[in-house]
Amino acid sequence: MRYLTVGEAAAELRLSVPTIKRYLYEGKLQSTKLPGGQHRIPETEIQRVLNPEDTAEPPVDPVDRLGVLETWATELQTEVEWLHATV
């Protein structure tokens, strides 16, 4: 499953970034929130908004979601280590 940033989701839906954020806070779009507070929006959410007649949602694979979060955590840890090394 592919996850999009708020900016990428805005481009896909042809909406502004503030509108996407409002949709997230109002519960109109589902997202995964990273430890730093950033949202990642599953591509299935974009398809759900673009095709509202397709109401059958595939089941969420927790293993897939966990893998994505582990990858992001590793990338964030690498960036933190790099920042500490350059200071």
Secondary structure as a PSIPRED ss2 file (coil, helix, strand):
# PSIPRED VFORMAT (PSIPRED V4.0)

   1 M C   1.000  0.000  0.000
   2 R C   1.000  0.000  0.000
   3 Y E   0.000  0.000  1.000
   4 L E   0.000  0.000  1.000
   5 T C   1.000  0.000  0.000
   6 V H   0.000  1.000  0.000
   7 G H   0.000  1.000  0.000
   8 E H   0.000  1.000  0.000
   9 A H   0.000  1.000  0.000
  10 A H   0.000  1.000  0.000
  11 A H   0.000  1.000  0.000
  12 E H   0.000  1.000  0.000
  13 L H   0.000  1.000  0.000
  14 R C   1.000  0.000  0.000
  15 L C   1.000  0.000  0.000
  16 S C   1.000  0.000  0.000
  17 V H   0.000  1.000  0.000
  18 P H   0.000  1.000  0.000
  19 T H   0.000  1.000  0.000
  20 I H   0.000  1.000  0.000
  21 K H   0.000  1.000  0.000
  22 R H   0.000  1.000  0.000
  23 Y H   0.000  1.000  0.000
  24 L H   0.000  1.000  0.000
  25 Y H   0.000  1.000  0.000
  26 E H   0.000  1.000  0.000
  27 G C   1.000  0.000  0.000
  28 K C   1.000  0.000  0.000
  29 L C   1.000  0.000  0.000
  30 Q C   1.000  0.000  0.000
  31 S C   1.000  0.000  0.000
  32 T E   0.000  0.000  1.000
  33 K E   0.000  0.000  1.000
  34 L C   1.000  0.000  0.000
  35 P C   1.000  0.000  0.000
  36 G C   1.000  0.000  0.000
  37 G C   1.000  0.000  0.000
  38 Q C   1.000  0.000  0.000
  39 H E   0.000  0.000  1.000
  40 R E   0.000  0.000  1.000
  41 I E   0.000  0.000  1.000
  42 P E   0.000  0.000  1.000
  43 E H   0.000  1.000  0.000
  44 T H   0.000  1.000  0.000
  45 E H   0.000  1.000  0.000
  46 I H   0.000  1.000  0.000
  47 Q H   0.000  1.000  0.000
  48 R H   0.000  1.000  0.000
  49 V H   0.000  1.000  0.000
  50 L H   0.000  1.000  0.000
  51 N C   1.000  0.000  0.000
  52 P C   1.000  0.000  0.000
  53 E C   1.000  0.000  0.000
  54 D C   1.000  0.000  0.000
  55 T C   1.000  0.000  0.000
  56 A C   1.000  0.000  0.000
  57 E C   1.000  0.000  0.000
  58 P C   1.000  0.000  0.000
  59 P C   1.000  0.000  0.000
  60 V C   1.000  0.000  0.000
  61 D C   1.000  0.000  0.000
  62 P H   0.000  1.000  0.000
  63 V H   0.000  1.000  0.000
  64 D H   0.000  1.000  0.000
  65 R H   0.000  1.000  0.000
  66 L H   0.000  1.000  0.000
  67 G H   0.000  1.000  0.000
  68 V H   0.000  1.000  0.000
  69 L H   0.000  1.000  0.000
  70 E H   0.000  1.000  0.000
  71 T H   0.000  1.000  0.000
  72 W H   0.000  1.000  0.000
  73 A H   0.000  1.000  0.000
  74 T H   0.000  1.000  0.000
  75 E H   0.000  1.000  0.000
  76 L H   0.000  1.000  0.000
  77 Q H   0.000  1.000  0.000
  78 T H   0.000  1.000  0.000
  79 E H   0.000  1.000  0.000
  80 V H   0.000  1.000  0.000
  81 E H   0.000  1.000  0.000
  82 W H   0.000  1.000  0.000
  83 L H   0.000  1.000  0.000
  84 H H   0.000  1.000  0.000
  85 A H   0.000  1.000  0.000
  86 T H   0.000  1.000  0.000
  87 V C   1.000  0.000  0.000
